[in-house]
Amino acid sequence: MSYRIEYSGKPDRTVRTREELIVQLRNTEAGTVLDIRKLYKSGVSDSVMETYKKYIGEGGTDDT
């Protein structure tokens, strides 16, 4: 299973795992993600934006 991140103003990105998705979202600026879709092998996709939006922009920089 993979995930597609749909951005505003830049190309969509596909990641292969949930862990990779979370890392990508943490390094993404808030307000730039339009949708996050779970892609199934059958070709069907479901929006999982509500589940993962809490990770967006969470850890882009570390000032310690």
C-alpha positions in Angstrom: 0.0 0.0 0.0 1.2 3.5 -0.7 0.1 7.1 -0.1 -0.2 10.1 -2.3 0.3 13.6 -0.9 -1.4 16.3 -3.0 0.2 19.7 -2.6 -1.0 23.2 -3.5 1.4 24.7 -6.1 3.8 21.8 -6.5 3.7 18.2 -7.8 2.1 15.4 -5.9 4.4 13.0 -4.1 3.9 9.2 -3.6 5.4 7.4 -0.6 5.5 3.7 0.0 5.0 3.3 3.8 3.2 5.0 6.7 6.5 5.9 8.3 7.7 7.5 5.1 4.5 9.5 5.0 4.8 10.8 8.5 8.4 11.9 7.9 7.4 13.7 4.7 4.5 15.4 6.4 6.6 16.6 9.4 8.9 18.3 6.9 6.1 20.0 5.0 4.9 23.5 5.6 1.4 23.8 7.1 -1.2 24.9 4.6 0.4 23.4 1.5 -1.2 19.9 1.7 -4.5 19.7 -0.1 -5.2 15.9 0.5 -3.5 12.7 1.6 -4.8 9.6 -0.2 -4.2 5.9 0.6 -3.7 4.0 -2.6 -4.8 0.4 -2.8 -3.4 -2.2 -5.3 -6.9 -2.3 -6.9 -6.5 1.3 -8.0 -9.0 2.6 -5.5 -8.0 5.5 -3.2 -9.4 6.9 0.0 -8.7 10.2 1.7 -6.9 9.9 5.0 -6.3 13.6 5.5 -8.1 13.8 8.8 -6.0 11.0 10.2 -2.6 12.4 9.3 -3.1 16.2 9.3 -1.9 16.4 12.8 1.6 15.5 11.6 1.9 18.3 9.0 4.6 20.8 9.8 5.2 19.2 13.2 9.0 18.7 13.1 10.5 20.6 10.2 13.3 22.1 12.2 15.2 21.3 15.4 16.8 24.3 17.1 18.5 22.5 19.9 
